[in-house]
Amino acid sequence: MGLDPLSIGVGIATNLATDIIKHYAQRLEGTLVGQGLKEIGLIEKTRDDHLKEILVETLQLYFEKYPFYDLSGVISFFQDPATAQQIGNYIFDHQPEDRQIIESTLTKHITNTPTTRILLERRGGKPEQIIPNFLICYRQVLYKHTNAAEKAILLTVLDGADSVIAEIRASEERMRKFANETLQAQVQILRGDVSALLPGQLIGSYRIQKYLVTGTFGSLYLAEIEGTATLVVLKVISVPASVRLYHDVFSLNTDLISLKHPSILPIIDIHLNGILPYIVTAYATGGALSDRIRRHGPNALPLSEALTIISQIGRALAYLHQQSIIHRGIQPASILFDDVSNALLTGFDLAVKAGAVKHHLQSNHIGAENYMAPEQSRGIASEKSDQYALACIAYELFTGRPPLKEPLSSSSTHRQKKPLSAPQLINPKIPAQIGHATLKALSIKPDQRYDGVEAFITALVKH
């Protein structure tokens, strides 16, 4: 076994793919994938040679995307018959990995191989992520390089809930129904009909209960976690052709799941690599701030209620900024309430890492136009842009009207030439200190706003 990192070419990827097919326990016809493809008439076009092509592309993408795995020990791990069989069992037949086999094979080829172990540690690679990262690439290849029908079967077998897999495995009739329902649902999504999912349809581990609403980047459904009574909200992602998934929107991907704060709506699951990309969040039963504003309109909210909402969301934003995350989409519709009226921040479609490359979306894709800082409309976002958006909401809650009514346009940088009326002049119940703090956070120039959102919140509550 060589000691130096290897350069992965088509030949090595082809050999690894051949090994996975060769060492796999069953032929395609005897697997769930094979049965599903047969039901929709694709089995003749999707035999072992085609699956090998998919695996070759997957392995090439894998070593390109994760170059720290480009090591002789990692390659020999994939070449091991035990590894090849475990991967084949999982992706073709939904058989769970045997962790004992995987761990012993990792030990054999990586832990007990000093050069590979040391190089992997230096590069920041983790042995336990070798197969999960491979599966990420496999999903991406399926998404980009297979037709709709084949993609539907392969991805559903890969990601379906265990209870559903057990059901379709037990009956040819159920397999036939599964294949037809899966194909129908996925074709609807490909046609852009994301509001067409029906109650009872299963998406991953989530059974659709009812359609809720369609927004800029997809449709929301009330769903139930399969086998439980837990309600969640599943958002089926649909982005315009001019918007780049993973770059313009949803760039944080699964990093969002790690966000833990009492004023952030929990994000339970993110699945963006399949034919049907979706995000799952907790279900907030108290509605949205936008609904509450409409019910009170044109009147302001009670001051104590408004301050509580702004303080809770401000603390959530401060937490995000500590994680170097900019929300970019603060608006009343992205603030929900739980059953005891705690405010919860959601709507992370546009969230990005601070310091990321410049993101500029067309105005009809940006979303919260009347809550957007002037610099953000030019594609420049920072923590102070989020502060500005929060101040727009504060102004609206204090006065009953948004500070900006003119939509974004080519002259959007001039839309606030006329000084804003102080909140206390519109609503005499607002203390002057709160009005001054709000106007400071609404300054046109970012450097004239507060240093951070926490300072803004402190100024509001000091009255």
N, C-alpha and C positions, 0 to 999 in steps of 0.2 A: 504494500500500500504506500502510495507516494506521500511525501512529507509536505510538499508545497501545495498551496491552493491551486485548484484546477480551473481551467477556463471551460465553461459549459457550452458546448456547441450542439448542433443538431444531432450529431452522431451519438453523443452521450445521452441526450434527452430521449432519443429513439430507443436506445438500449434499455434505459430505465423503464420506459413505457412498455416495452416488450416484456420485461421481467414481471411487471405488475399483471399484465394480461396472462402470461404463461403460468405464473404461480397462483393465479386466482382459482378458487376451488371449483366453481361451476362455469359452464358455458353460459353465454348471455341468455339463451332461451329459458334457462331454469331460474332466472332471477326476477325480482320485482320489476326492474327496469325492462328486461326482455319481455315479460308478460304485458306490461303497460304499452310498450311500443308495438307489440303484436296486435293489441286491441285496436290501435288507431292506424294500423296498416303500414308501419314504418320498419318492421323488423328486418326486412330484406335489405334496407338501405343503411342499417345501423348495426352491422355485425362487428366482430372484434377489430377489424382493420380500421374502421371509422373511430371506434373508441380509442384505439391506439393513437390516432391523429390528435384527438382531443387531449389525451394525456401528454403527448409530446409538446403541444402548445402550452399546456399547464406547467410542465417542468421548465420549459424555456422562460416563461413569465416568472416563475417562482425564483429561479436563480438570478434573474434580472432585477426583480423587485426586492429580493432579500439577498444581496451579494455576500453578506457575511456567512451564508450557508454554503458558499462555493468552496467546499473543503473536501478532501479525500474521504474523511470519516463519515461525513454526511452522505456523500454519494454511495459509499458502501452500505450505509444504513438503508437507503432506498433499494439497493440491489439485493439485500438480504431477502430470501423467500418468505420469511416470517413477516417482514414489513409489507412486502408486496401483497401478500394474501390478506393482511388486515385492512389495507387500503381498499383492495378490490371488494372485500366483503361489505365494507361500509358504504362505498359510493354506488355500488350496483345492487345491493340487497338490503340496505339499512340494518346490517348487523352491527351491534355496538363493538367498539374496539375492545380487545382484551388488554387491559392496562398492564397486566403482568408481562405479557409477551412484548408489548411495546417498550416497557421500561427495561427489560432484560436485553433487548436488541439495542436500545440506546446505550446501555452500559457497555455492551460488547464493542460497539463501533466508535463511541465518542468518549464516554467517561473513562474507559480503560485505554484510550489512545491519547497519550499525553500531548502530542503536537496538535491534534484536532481540538482537544479540550482547551488548551491554552489559547490558540488562535480564536476560537469561538468566544471565549471570555473577553479577550481583548477587543473583539469587534462588537461586543454587546449582544451577541446572539444567545438565545436560551434554548436548550435541548427540548424542553417541554412544549415549545411553540413550533417545532419543526413540522409536525403534521397539521395542527390548526392553520398555520400559514399556507401550507400546501392546499388545504381545502378552500381557503379564501381565493387563491388563484384559480382553482378548479371551477368555482362558481363564476368567476369573472369570464373565463373562457367559454363556459356554457352560455353565459348571457350574450356574448358578442359573436360567437361562431357556430351556433346551432340554430336550426329553424324553430319556429314557435312551438310546433307539436312536440318535437324531440326535447326541447328545453323544458317544456311543462312537465313531462314525465320524469326526466333526470333530476330536476330540482326538487320536485315534490317527494320523490323517493328519498332523496338526500336529506331533506329538512322536515318531512312530515312528522306529526306527533306520533309517538309510539302506539297509542291506542288506535289511531287510524290505520297505521301500518299493519297492526295485528289483525284488524278487521278485513282489510283487503287481501291479506295473505291467506285468510281462511276460506275464501269463496271466489270462484271464477266470476260469478254474477256481480259480486261486490267489486272485483277488479275491473270488470267492464264498465260499471257505473262510475268508478273512480276515474278511469281513463277519460271517459267522455266529459265528466264534470270538470276535471282538471283542465282539459284542453279548451273547453268552452270558456272557463273563467280567464285563462291566460290570454286567449285570443281577444277577449273583450278589453283586457288591459292594453294589449299591443295596439288596439284600435283607438286607444285614448279614452275609452268609455269606463273611467275609473269609478263612476257612480253606479255601475251596473251589477256589482256584486250583490248576491241575494242572501237573505237571512238563512242561516244554516250552512253556508259555504265555509270551508275550513281553509284558512290562510296560515301556513305554518302550524303553530300550536293554538291558534285563535279562531274561534267560531263566530262568524258574523251574526250580530243580533239585528242591527238596523243601520241604515244610512243616516248620517248626521248633516254634513254640509261639505261643499267643495270650496277650497281656497285657491290661492295663487299657485301653490306647488303640490296639489293633490287633494284627495277626498278623505274625509274622516268618517269612521264607522264606530259605533258602539259594538264591542265584541266581548266574548267571554273566554277566559283561558280554559282550554279543553280539559275536561275532567274535574273542573272546579266551578264554584259559583262566583268567581272573581271577575268583576267587570273592568274592562280597560278600554282605551280609545286607540284604534288602529288607524294610522294615516297611510294610505296608499299613495306613494310618491308619483307625481307626473309633472315633469318639467318641460317647458317650451324648448323647441329645437335650438334656440339661440343661447340657452343657459346650460352650463356645463356642470353635471352632477359631480360631486367630490371637489369641485373647485369654486364655482360661484355659489353653490348651495350645498348644504350638508357636508361641508369640508371637514368637520370634526368627527364625523362618522361615529364609531363606537366609543370614542372618548367621552361622548355625552353621557353614557351610562354611569360613569364614575362621578358625575356631579352630585354631591350630597349636601343639601341645605334645606332648612325648614321652610323657606319661601321659594323653592324651586320645585315645580311639578316633577315627580320622579319619572325618569325615562327608563323603561323596563327592558326594551329589546330594540335593536336596530339591525335591519337586514336589507342592505342596499345592493348586494351583488347578484341577486336573483332576477328572474324575469319579472317578478312582481316586487319591486323594492318597497319596503314599508318601515315605519317607526311605530313603536307601541309605548304609550304613556299610561300613567295612572288615570283613573276617571275622577275628574273633579265635579262634584254634584252641585256646586253653588253657582254655576254659570260664569259668564265673563263680565269684566268691568265695562265693556262696551254696552252690554245689556243694562247694567245698572245705571250708566250715564243716560241712556235713552229713557229709562223709567223716570228719572229725576228731571230730565230736560224740560224747559231750558234753565232750570234752577241748579244751583251749586249743591254739592253733597254737604252734609253736616261737617264742620271743620274737623272734629275729632276723628270721624270716619275717614276723611280724606288724608289726614296726617298719618293715620295707622297704615293705610294702603301704601302711601308713598314711602313711608319708613320701611315697611316690610320688603317692598320691591327694591328699594335703595340698598338694603343690606344684602339682598340676593345679588344685585349688580356688583357691589363691592367684593363679594366672594368670587364672582366670575373674573373680575379684574385682577384679583390676587392670583388666579389661575392663568392669567394672561389671555383671557377670552373676552372678545368684544361681541355683544349680542347683535347689534345692527338692526334689530326689528322691534324695538320697544313701541308698543301701541296698546290701547285699551283692550283690543281683541286678544293680545298675548298675555293678559293677566286674568287668571281664573281664581275661583274661590272654592274652598273645601266646605264641608257641611257645617262648620262653625265660623265661616266667613273669614278665615285666614287667606290672605292674598298669596297667589302662587304664580311665579313667572314661568312661562312656556314659550313656544314658538322659536325654536333654535335653528330654523331653516337656514338663516343667513349668518349664523355665528361663525367667527373666524378667530384664529390665533392672532394676538397682537403682533405687529411686525411682519405679518404675512404679506405676500405680494399684493399689489394694488388690485382690488376687486371693484369693478364698475358694471352695474347692470343697467339695462334700459329702464327708463322711469316706470313703464307699465309692468315691470317685473319686481320693482323694489318693494312695493307693498305700502309701508307706513309713511306716505308722502307728507302728510300734515304734521308728522311728529319727527321729521328728519332734520338733522343739523345741516346747515348750508354746505359745509365741507364734505359731508357724506354723499350728497347729491352729485359731487364731482368725483366720487370714488375714493375719498380719503376718510377712513373711519378710525376712531380712537376711543379710549375710555371716555373722553369728554363728549364724544358724539352720543354715547349712551346717556350721559348726564343731561345733555340737551333734550333728548327725547323724553326722559323722565320728568324734566321741568315742564315740557309741553303738557304732559298729562296732569301734573300738579296744577298748572294754570287752569286747565279745563275743570278739574274737580273743585277748585276754589271759586271759580267765576261762573261755571255753567256753559262756558264757550271755549273752543280751542283758540290758542293764540294766533294760529296761522290758518287762514281759510283759502288762500290762493294756492292752486295746485302747482306742482313742480313744472318748470318749463325751461327753455333755454336761458331765461332771465331770472332763474330761481334764486340766484345769489343776491338779487335786488328786491326780493319780495318782502323784506322786513326793513325797508328804508325808513318807514314811519315808525317812530318809537311805540312800543306796546303800551297800552294803558295799564297802570299799576293795578294788580288784583284788588287791592283795598278800595280803589275808586269805583270798581264795578260791584264789589260785594263789601259793604262797610263792616261786615262781621269778621273780615280778615285782618289780623293785626299787621301793622306797617312792616314789622320785621320779616314776617312771612312773605309779604309782597316783594320786599327788596331782595330777599334771598332767591325767590323764584326768578325775578328779572335778571339777576346776576348769572344764574345757571342758564338763562336764555340768551346770553350775550352772543352776538354774531361771531366774534373772534374767539376761538377756543381758549386762547391764553388769558382771556378776561373772565372765564368761568372759574369755578372752584377747582382747586388742585385735584380733588377726587370726589366721588359721589358721596363718600362718608362725610366730608366737610359740608356738602350741600344739605344732607339730612340733619346734621348737627345744627346748622343755622336755622332750619325750619322749626325744629322742636325747642329752640332756646327762647322762643317768644314769651 
